[in-house]
Amino acid sequence: MEEFLNHDPLRDRLIIAGIAEIEQHGVAGFSLRRVAAACNTSCAAPYKHFKNKDDLILEIIRFVNRQWELLRDQILSLHVGEPTERIVEVCVAYIRFWVANPNYRFALKAPGKEYNASKFSEKPNDEKTIENLIRAYCASNLIDANETERKVYAVKAILYGMTAMLDDGELQNTPQTYENIRKTLRIELNI
């Protein structure tokens, strides 16, 4: 977060207030006036930092995705030379990130092309995406392309499903639950 929040305190406060605004009113109900009021600043202040409402929302999406990427990179650095643990631990961190930050989830499903979060997050050719970590692992173990893609989809289903089950209370947010998630991932990846 320090990497992002270090240049202009008001701009940073507007981004943080914008996250709360989206959580409370959604993207469709987003109001720059309310964001400015939450920061105890004039209605004109956001326009000194962002072209318009859409520009602020896009910057919020970038912020959310940077937070995930910083965490992901820390996890990866802890498991250098351990390809199986890299995948499993990044997946567990992904679930924990979205469970701990439900107000960030709009960035995953931001409506319309203009808010497509994938433009601002992990790049498809970034070797550190969960999908590409799985693909690289499968390639190094000579797993065919069809089975590799099936594993990618299955792991993504586990990630989204487990996050939803933790949210709904179907699973308890306990160390044992995360150990079971690790086991499930290892079985699916055949690791």
C-alpha positions as CSV (number, residue, x, y, z in Angstrom):
1,M,0.0,0.0,0.0
2,E,2.9,2.4,0.7
3,E,4.0,2.1,-2.9
4,F,0.6,3.5,-3.9
5,L,-0.2,5.9,-1.1
6,N,2.9,8.2,-1.0
7,H,2.5,11.1,-3.4
8,D,-0.6,13.2,-2.8
9,P,-2.6,12.7,0.4
10,L,-5.8,14.1,-0.9
11,R,-5.7,12.0,-4.0
12,D,-5.1,8.9,-1.9
13,R,-7.9,9.8,0.5
14,L,-10.2,10.2,-2.5
15,I,-9.4,6.7,-3.7
16,I,-10.0,5.2,-0.3
17,A,-13.2,7.2,0.1
18,G,-14.2,6.0,-3.5
19,I,-13.9,2.4,-2.4
20,A,-16.3,3.0,0.5
21,E,-18.6,4.9,-1.9
22,I,-18.7,1.9,-4.2
23,E,-19.2,-0.5,-1.3
24,Q,-22.2,1.5,-0.1
25,H,-23.8,2.7,-3.4
26,G,-22.3,0.5,-6.1
27,V,-20.6,1.7,-9.3
28,A,-23.9,2.8,-10.8
29,G,-24.7,5.0,-7.8
30,F,-21.2,6.4,-7.4
31,S,-21.1,10.1,-6.6
32,L,-18.0,12.3,-6.7
33,R,-19.9,14.8,-4.4
34,R,-20.2,12.1,-1.7
35,V,-16.6,11.1,-2.1
36,A,-15.5,14.7,-1.8
37,A,-17.7,15.2,1.3
38,A,-16.2,12.0,2.9
39,C,-12.8,13.7,2.5
40,N,-14.1,17.0,3.9
41,T,-13.1,18.8,0.7
42,S,-14.9,20.8,-2.0
43,C,-16.9,19.2,-4.8
44,A,-14.2,20.5,-7.2
45,A,-11.3,18.9,-5.5
46,P,-11.7,15.4,-7.1
47,Y,-11.4,17.1,-10.6
48,K,-7.9,18.3,-9.7
49,H,-6.8,14.7,-9.4
50,F,-9.2,12.8,-11.8
51,K,-10.7,13.8,-15.1
52,N,-14.1,12.6,-14.1
53,K,-16.0,9.9,-12.1
54,D,-14.9,7.2,-14.5
55,D,-11.3,8.1,-14.2
56,L,-11.5,7.8,-10.4
57,I,-13.3,4.5,-10.6
58,L,-10.6,3.2,-13.0
59,E,-7.9,4.4,-10.5
60,I,-9.7,2.6,-7.7
61,I,-9.7,-0.6,-9.8
62,R,-5.9,-0.2,-10.4
63,F,-5.4,0.4,-6.6
64,V,-7.3,-2.8,-5.7
65,N,-5.4,-4.9,-8.3
66,R,-2.1,-3.5,-7.1
67,Q,-2.9,-4.5,-3.6
68,W,-3.5,-8.1,-4.8
69,E,-0.3,-8.1,-7.0
70,L,1.8,-6.9,-4.0
71,L,0.5,-9.7,-1.8
72,R,0.9,-12.3,-4.6
73,D,4.5,-11.2,-5.2
74,Q,5.3,-11.6,-1.5
75,I,3.9,-15.1,-1.5
76,L,5.8,-16.0,-4.6
77,S,9.1,-14.7,-3.2
78,L,8.6,-17.0,-0.1
79,H,8.4,-20.1,-2.3
80,V,11.1,-19.6,-4.9
81,G,12.1,-23.0,-6.3
82,E,8.9,-24.7,-5.0
83,P,6.5,-24.6,-7.9
84,T,3.8,-26.7,-6.2
85,E,3.7,-24.6,-3.1
86,R,3.8,-21.4,-5.1
87,I,0.5,-22.3,-6.8
88,V,-1.2,-23.6,-3.7
89,E,-0.1,-20.7,-1.5
90,V,-0.9,-18.0,-4.1
91,C,-4.4,-19.6,-4.4
92,V,-4.9,-19.6,-0.7
93,A,-3.7,-16.0,-0.5
94,Y,-6.1,-15.1,-3.3
95,I,-9.1,-16.5,-1.3
96,R,-7.9,-14.8,1.9
97,F,-7.5,-11.5,0.1
98,W,-11.0,-11.5,-1.3
99,V,-12.6,-12.7,2.0
100,A,-10.7,-10.0,3.9
101,N,-11.5,-7.3,1.4
102,P,-15.1,-7.8,0.2
103,N,-15.4,-4.1,-0.6
104,Y,-12.7,-4.7,-3.3
105,R,-14.7,-7.3,-5.2
106,F,-16.5,-4.8,-7.4
107,A,-13.1,-4.6,-9.3
108,L,-13.5,-8.3,-10.3
109,K,-16.9,-7.7,-11.8
110,A,-16.9,-4.0,-12.6
111,P,-19.7,-3.5,-15.1
112,G,-19.2,-2.6,-18.8
113,K,-16.1,-2.5,-20.9
114,E,-15.0,0.8,-19.5
115,Y,-14.5,-0.8,-16.1
116,N,-13.0,-4.1,-17.2
117,A,-10.7,-4.8,-14.3
118,S,-8.6,-7.2,-16.3
119,K,-7.2,-4.2,-18.1
120,F,-5.7,-3.0,-14.8
121,S,-4.7,-6.2,-13.1
122,E,-2.7,-9.2,-13.9
123,K,-1.7,-9.2,-17.5
124,P,-2.5,-12.3,-19.4
125,N,1.2,-12.7,-20.4
126,D,2.4,-12.1,-16.9
127,E,4.0,-15.3,-15.7
128,K,2.8,-14.6,-12.2
129,T,-0.9,-14.9,-12.8
130,I,-2.5,-17.9,-11.2
131,E,-3.5,-19.3,-14.6
132,N,0.1,-18.9,-15.9
133,L,1.6,-20.5,-12.8
134,I,-0.6,-23.5,-13.4
135,R,0.2,-23.6,-17.1
136,A,3.9,-23.4,-16.5
137,Y,3.7,-26.2,-13.9
138,C,1.7,-28.4,-16.2
139,A,4.2,-27.7,-19.1
140,S,7.1,-28.7,-16.9
141,N,5.3,-31.9,-16.0
142,L,4.4,-32.6,-19.7
143,I,0.6,-32.4,-19.1
144,D,-1.2,-31.9,-22.3
145,A,-3.0,-28.7,-23.3
146,N,-6.5,-29.9,-22.7
147,E,-5.8,-31.2,-19.3
148,T,-3.9,-28.0,-18.4
149,E,-6.9,-25.9,-19.4
150,R,-9.2,-28.1,-17.4
151,K,-7.0,-27.7,-14.4
152,V,-6.9,-23.9,-14.8
153,Y,-10.8,-23.8,-14.9
154,A,-11.1,-26.2,-12.0
155,V,-8.7,-24.2,-9.8
156,K,-10.5,-21.0,-10.6
157,A,-13.8,-22.7,-9.7
158,I,-12.3,-23.8,-6.4
159,L,-11.1,-20.2,-5.7
160,Y,-14.4,-18.6,-6.5
161,G,-16.4,-21.4,-4.8
162,M,-14.4,-21.4,-1.6
163,T,-14.6,-17.6,-1.4
164,A,-18.4,-17.7,-1.8
165,M,-18.7,-20.5,0.8
166,L,-16.6,-18.6,3.3
167,D,-18.7,-15.5,2.7
168,D,-21.9,-17.4,3.1
169,G,-20.8,-19.0,6.3
170,E,-21.0,-22.5,4.8
171,L,-17.2,-22.8,5.6
172,Q,-15.7,-21.3,8.7
173,N,-12.8,-19.0,8.4
174,T,-10.3,-21.2,10.3
175,P,-6.8,-22.6,9.8
176,Q,-8.4,-26.0,9.3
177,T,-10.5,-24.7,6.4
178,Y,-7.5,-23.3,4.7
179,E,-5.6,-26.5,5.2
180,N,-8.6,-28.3,3.5
181,I,-8.5,-25.8,0.7
182,R,-4.8,-26.6,0.2
183,K,-5.5,-30.3,0.1
184,T,-8.3,-29.8,-2.4
185,L,-6.0,-27.7,-4.6
186,R,-3.2,-30.3,-4.4
187,I,-5.6,-33.1,-5.4
188,E,-7.0,-31.1,-8.3
189,L,-3.5,-30.1,-9.5
190,N,-2.4,-33.7,-8.9
191,I,0.5,-32.3,-7.0
